[in-house]
Amino acid sequence: MSFTVAIDGPAAAGKGTISRAVAAHFGFAHLDTGLLYRAVGARMLRGEDPVGAAEGLTQEDLADPDALRGPDVAQAASKVAVIPEVRAALVDYQRAFARRAGGAVLDGRDIGTVICPEAEAKLFVTASAEVRAARRHSELTERGIAADYADVLSDVRERDARDANRAVAPLLPAEDAAIVDTSDLSIEAAVARAVAEIRARR
Ligand code: C5P
């Protein structure tokens, strides 16, 4: 039996952490859909046409997620994500993943609204831009990537604006999504909230 959990929200709101914890808790498979757009962005940075890159995406492009985590790839990802043909090329893979037996958690921007409007549980995980920038900044610092807080904050705001204002699949909570604002929540409290919301829908 399939059970789909859709987790959407802006960059660095805690989606990834919550999604991994929720998937482990329920024994579901997890897909970070941002990686798909990052992989397309990385291929664009290497000179490829983004639509061709999205259509020809393979498991090999996703094999080294750490290589896709940098800010340049993130910016490239948010640029290719506005192209309707890029989004369309990635739909089937995400929907097939969502319907796998045993349950699936997909996190992204448009999972509850466009990819899986029939998902059994939908969460919209958010936090203030300042809190998200502070988290992303310490994450980068921990990984040894030098970054300035002000730059990270403007990067977060720039990506928010692009994600919210694009014509196709803008970042919006689904009408039936539970909103989880993690600005003032610890990781443990945020995960507990998410687990409780999902359990209520099972
Ligand atoms: O979540 P992450 O930061 O890895 O996503 C990178 C970029 O990919 C986002 O800024 C967003 O523009 C795009 N994205 C998207 N739809 C998704 C996941 C990511 O448009 N489902």
Residues whose N, C-alpha, C, O or C-beta is under 5 A from the ligand:
A	BS01	C5P	A11 T33 G34 L35 Y37 A74 A77 S78 A81 D107 G108 R109 D110 R159 D163
